[in-house]
Amino acid sequence: MSRDSVVIEKTPPRLASGMKEAAASLGLSEAYLYKLARLGRLRLIRIGKRTLLPETERQRLVAEAMK
């Protein structure tokens, strides 16, 4: 009887998401997320040509909406 070992690799949690993915996960439009950023209610980051929503900002936005 041979023992087969199973290796499960966990992917690390994402620190930020692209705007399309972030909008879809929140059920909001990308335009609305950009509007919140323009109003100073949401902090976005740019890396190269990409605009990203940090996970901490996504969580904060949801927590504020639940108040």
NUDREN-849006 format. One record per atom (N, C-alpha, C): residue number from 1; residue in three letters; atom name; x, y, z. Coordinates in steps of 0.001 Angstrom, whole numbers, plus 500000, padded with zeros to 6 digits. Layout:
<nodes>
+-----+-----+------+--------+--------+--------+
|   n | res | atom |   east |  north |     up |
+-----+-----+------+--------+--------+--------+
| NUM | Ala |   CA |      X |      Y |      Z |
...
+-----+-----+------+--------+--------+--------+
</nodes>
This chain:
<nodes>
+-----+-----+------+--------+--------+--------+
|   n | res | atom |   east |  north |     up |
+-----+-----+------+--------+--------+--------+
|   1 | Met |    N | 500838 | 498832 | 500000 |
|   1 | Met |   CA | 500000 | 500000 | 500000 |
|   1 | Met |    C | 500888 | 501238 | 500000 |
|   2 | Ser |    N | 500733 | 502063 | 499013 |
|   2 | Ser |   CA | 501553 | 503265 | 498954 |
|   2 | Ser |    C | 500790 | 504446 | 499546 |
|   3 | Arg |    N | 501567 | 505344 | 500112 |
|   3 | Arg |   CA | 500958 | 506552 | 500681 |
|   3 | Arg |    C | 501134 | 507685 | 499683 |
|   4 | Asp |    N | 500030 | 508241 | 499281 |
|   4 | Asp |   CA | 500080 | 509402 | 498397 |
|   4 | Asp |    C | 499911 | 510643 | 499254 |
|   5 | Ser |    N | 500814 | 511560 | 499075 |
|   5 | Ser |   CA | 500671 | 512800 | 499831 |
|   5 | Ser |    C | 500049 | 513855 | 498921 |
|   6 | Val |    N | 499153 | 514583 | 499509 |
|   6 | Val |   CA | 498477 | 515638 | 498765 |
|   6 | Val |    C | 498996 | 516967 | 499273 |
|   7 | Val |    N | 499440 | 517776 | 498356 |
|   7 | Val |   CA | 499941 | 519095 | 498709 |
|   7 | Val |    C | 498919 | 520116 | 498240 |
|   8 | Ile |    N | 498415 | 520875 | 499194 |
|   8 | Ile |   CA | 497462 | 521919 | 498863 |
|   8 | Ile |    C | 498157 | 523250 | 499058 |
|   9 | Glu |    N | 498278 | 523973 | 497983 |
|   9 | Glu |   CA | 498912 | 525283 | 498062 |
|   9 | Glu |    C | 497838 | 526344 | 498163 |
|  10 | Lys |    N | 497926 | 527147 | 499205 |
|  10 | Lys |   CA | 496977 | 528233 | 499363 |
|  10 | Lys |    C | 497550 | 529472 | 498696 |
|  11 | Thr |    N | 496703 | 530143 | 497960 |
|  11 | Thr |   CA | 497150 | 531391 | 497372 |
|  11 | Thr |    C | 497034 | 532477 | 498430 |
|  12 | Pro |    N | 497985 | 533365 | 498492 |
|  12 | Pro |   CA | 497920 | 534423 | 499493 |
|  12 | Pro |    C | 496747 | 535352 | 499197 |
|  13 | Pro |    N | 496184 | 535972 | 500223 |
|  13 | Pro |   CA | 495070 | 536882 | 499978 |
|  13 | Pro |    C | 495519 | 538063 | 499126 |
|  14 | Arg |    N | 494633 | 538541 | 498294 |
|  14 | Arg |   CA | 494967 | 539675 | 497421 |
|  14 | Arg |    C | 494997 | 540952 | 498239 |
|  15 | Leu |    N | 495962 | 541773 | 497982 |
|  15 | Leu |   CA | 496083 | 543049 | 498669 |
|  15 | Leu |    C | 495275 | 544131 | 497969 |
|  16 | Ala |    N | 495013 | 543937 | 496682 |
|  16 | Ala |   CA | 494258 | 544918 | 495903 |
|  16 | Ala |    C | 493656 | 544217 | 494687 |
|  17 | Ser |    N | 492598 | 544818 | 494164 |
|  17 | Ser |   CA | 491932 | 544278 | 492980 |
|  17 | Ser |    C | 491849 | 545343 | 491911 |
|  18 | Gly |    N | 491809 | 544893 | 490671 |
|  18 | Gly |   CA | 491563 | 545818 | 489565 |
|  18 | Gly |    C | 490151 | 546372 | 489692 |
|  19 | Met |    N | 489883 | 547472 | 489041 |
|  19 | Met |   CA | 488603 | 548157 | 489201 |
|  19 | Met |    C | 487424 | 547313 | 488720 |
|  20 | Lys |    N | 487582 | 546593 | 487631 |
|  20 | Lys |   CA | 486486 | 545766 | 487126 |
|  20 | Lys |    C | 486136 | 544679 | 488141 |
|  21 | Glu |    N | 487147 | 544012 | 488654 |
|  21 | Glu |   CA | 486929 | 542949 | 489643 |
|  21 | Glu |    C | 486360 | 543519 | 490946 |
|  22 | Ala |    N | 486891 | 544658 | 491386 |
|  22 | Ala |   CA | 486423 | 545279 | 492625 |
|  22 | Ala |    C | 484960 | 545691 | 492496 |
|  23 | Ala |    N | 484610 | 546296 | 491375 |
|  23 | Ala |   CA | 483229 | 546725 | 491163 |
|  23 | Ala |    C | 482290 | 545518 | 491166 |
|  24 | Ala |    N | 482683 | 544455 | 490489 |
|  24 | Ala |   CA | 481846 | 543258 | 490432 |
|  24 | Ala |    C | 481677 | 542638 | 491818 |
|  25 | Ser |    N | 482742 | 542601 | 492605 |
|  25 | Ser |   CA | 482660 | 541982 | 493932 |
|  25 | Ser |    C | 481783 | 542786 | 494883 |
|  26 | Leu |    N | 481681 | 544094 | 494638 |
|  26 | Leu |   CA | 480854 | 544957 | 495478 |
|  26 | Leu |    C | 479442 | 545138 | 494927 |
|  27 | Gly |    N | 479231 | 544720 | 493697 |
|  27 | Gly |   CA | 477932 | 544921 | 493071 |
|  27 | Gly |    C | 477703 | 546372 | 492691 |
|  28 | Leu |    N | 478775 | 547077 | 492401 |
|  28 | Leu |   CA | 478724 | 548492 | 492023 |
|  28 | Leu |    C | 479353 | 548661 | 490650 |
|  29 | Ser |    N | 479162 | 549828 | 490061 |
|  29 | Ser |   CA | 479803 | 550087 | 488776 |
|  29 | Ser |    C | 481189 | 550676 | 488998 |
|  30 | Glu |    N | 482035 | 550508 | 488003 |
|  30 | Glu |   CA | 483359 | 551124 | 488061 |
|  30 | Glu |    C | 483229 | 552639 | 488151 |
|  31 | Ala |    N | 482267 | 553194 | 487416 |
|  31 | Ala |   CA | 482063 | 554647 | 487422 |
|  31 | Ala |    C | 481744 | 555141 | 488830 |
|  32 | Tyr |    N | 480944 | 554376 | 489573 |
|  32 | Tyr |   CA | 480594 | 554791 | 490928 |
|  32 | Tyr |    C | 481819 | 554739 | 491845 |
|  33 | Leu |    N | 482666 | 553746 | 491679 |
|  33 | Leu |   CA | 483883 | 553672 | 492484 |
|  33 | Leu |    C | 484796 | 554862 | 492190 |
|  34 | Tyr |    N | 484913 | 555224 | 490914 |
|  34 | Tyr |   CA | 485725 | 556392 | 490559 |
|  34 | Tyr |    C | 485105 | 557668 | 491133 |
|  35 | Lys |    N | 483782 | 557744 | 491141 |
|  35 | Lys |   CA | 483102 | 558911 | 491717 |
|  35 | Lys |    C | 483409 | 559016 | 493212 |
|  36 | Leu |    N | 483336 | 557898 | 493926 |
|  36 | Leu |   CA | 483665 | 557907 | 495352 |
|  36 | Leu |    C | 485103 | 558363 | 495578 |
|  37 | Ala |    N | 485992 | 557968 | 494686 |
|  37 | Ala |   CA | 487391 | 558384 | 494799 |
|  37 | Ala |    C | 487522 | 559888 | 494567 |
|  38 | Arg |    N | 486821 | 560407 | 493557 |
|  38 | Arg |   CA | 486860 | 561857 | 493294 |
|  38 | Arg |    C | 486325 | 562654 | 494477 |
|  39 | Leu |    N | 485325 | 562109 | 495171 |
|  39 | Leu |   CA | 484732 | 562780 | 496330 |
|  39 | Leu |    C | 485579 | 562617 | 497592 |
|  40 | Gly |    N | 486661 | 561850 | 497489 |
|  40 | Gly |   CA | 487539 | 561643 | 498634 |
|  40 | Gly |    C | 487037 | 560595 | 499612 |
|  41 | Arg |    N | 486065 | 559803 | 499206 |
|  41 | Arg |   CA | 485496 | 558778 | 500085 |
|  41 | Arg |    C | 486110 | 557401 | 499874 |
|  42 | Leu |    N | 486994 | 557292 | 498894 |
|  42 | Leu |   CA | 487614 | 556020 | 498568 |
|  42 | Leu |    C | 489019 | 556300 | 498048 |
|  43 | Arg |    N | 489984 | 555539 | 498549 |
|  43 | Arg |   CA | 491371 | 555732 | 498135 |
|  43 | Arg |    C | 491748 | 554634 | 497136 |
|  44 | Leu |    N | 492143 | 555056 | 495953 |
|  44 | Leu |   CA | 492614 | 554138 | 494923 |
|  44 | Leu |    C | 494115 | 554283 | 494801 |
|  45 | Ile |    N | 494766 | 553261 | 494278 |
|  45 | Ile |   CA | 496202 | 553339 | 494045 |
|  45 | Ile |    C | 496478 | 553061 | 492571 |
|  46 | Arg |    N | 497542 | 553655 | 492071 |
|  46 | Arg |   CA | 497966 | 553405 | 490700 |
|  46 | Arg |    C | 499336 | 552750 | 490727 |
|  47 | Ile |    N | 499446 | 551682 | 489987 |
|  47 | Ile |   CA | 500727 | 551014 | 489793 |
|  47 | Ile |    C | 500888 | 550874 | 488293 |
|  48 | Gly |    N | 501822 | 551612 | 487772 |
|  48 | Gly |   CA | 501964 | 551655 | 486317 |
|  48 | Gly |    C | 500716 | 552263 | 485723 |
|  49 | Lys |    N | 500102 | 551564 | 484794 |
|  49 | Lys |   CA | 498880 | 552048 | 484157 |
|  49 | Lys |    C | 497621 | 551515 | 484829 |
|  50 | Arg |    N | 497778 | 550673 | 485821 |
|  50 | Arg |   CA | 496623 | 550053 | 486478 |
|  50 | Arg |    C | 496153 | 550867 | 487670 |
|  51 | Thr |    N | 494850 | 550950 | 487814 |
|  51 | Thr |   CA | 494237 | 551549 | 488991 |
|  51 | Thr |    C | 493669 | 550405 | 489817 |
|  52 | Leu |    N | 494020 | 550384 | 491093 |
|  52 | Leu |   CA | 493622 | 549280 | 491963 |
|  52 | Leu |    C | 492880 | 549796 | 493190 |
|  53 | Leu |    N | 492001 | 548960 | 493712 |
|  53 | Leu |   CA | 491311 | 549241 | 494961 |
|  53 | Leu |    C | 491924 | 548337 | 496020 |
|  54 | Pro |    N | 492598 | 548925 | 497020 |
|  54 | Pro |   CA | 493173 | 548102 | 498077 |
|  54 | Pro |    C | 492076 | 547348 | 498849 |
|  55 | Glu |    N | 492370 | 546158 | 499264 |
|  55 | Glu |   CA | 491405 | 545334 | 500005 |
|  55 | Glu |    C | 490929 | 546049 | 501267 |
|  56 | Thr |    N | 491824 | 546766 | 501936 |
|  56 | Thr |   CA | 491435 | 547474 | 503155 |
|  56 | Thr |    C | 490386 | 548542 | 502855 |
|  57 | Glu |    N | 490484 | 549186 | 501694 |
|  57 | Glu |   CA | 489495 | 550198 | 501307 |
|  57 | Glu |    C | 488157 | 549542 | 500988 |
|  58 | Arg |    N | 488194 | 548389 | 500350 |
|  58 | Arg |   CA | 486957 | 547664 | 500033 |
|  58 | Arg |    C | 486241 | 547278 | 501321 |
|  59 | Gln |    N | 486999 | 546770 | 502288 |
|  59 | Gln |   CA | 486408 | 546365 | 503566 |
|  59 | Gln |    C | 485849 | 547566 | 504317 |
|  60 | Arg |    N | 486568 | 548691 | 504281 |
|  60 | Arg |   CA | 486110 | 549893 | 504958 |
|  60 | Arg |    C | 484816 | 550410 | 504339 |
|  61 | Leu |    N | 484733 | 550389 | 503012 |
|  61 | Leu |   CA | 483549 | 550843 | 502311 |
|  61 | Leu |    C | 482327 | 550015 | 502713 |
|  62 | Val |    N | 482496 | 548710 | 502781 |
|  62 | Val |   CA | 481402 | 547825 | 503167 |
|  62 | Val |    C | 481020 | 548075 | 504632 |
|  63 | Ala |    N | 482017 | 548208 | 505508 |
|  63 | Ala |   CA | 481736 | 548439 | 506930 |
|  63 | Ala |    C | 480977 | 549752 | 507134 |
|  64 | Glu |    N | 481356 | 550801 | 506404 |
|  64 | Glu |   CA | 480657 | 552091 | 506510 |
|  64 | Glu |    C | 479222 | 551982 | 506008 |
|  65 | Ala |    N | 479005 | 551183 | 504981 |
|  65 | Ala |   CA | 477657 | 551030 | 504437 |
|  65 | Ala |    C | 476746 | 550276 | 505407 |
|  66 | Met |    N | 477341 | 549483 | 506283 |
|  66 | Met |   CA | 476554 | 548680 | 507227 |
|  66 | Met |    C | 476170 | 549478 | 508477 |
|  67 | Lys |    N | 476704 | 550671 | 508639 |
|  67 | Lys |   CA | 476399 | 551467 | 509834 |
|  67 | Lys |    C | 475004 | 552020 | 509770 |
+-----+-----+------+--------+--------+--------+
</nodes>
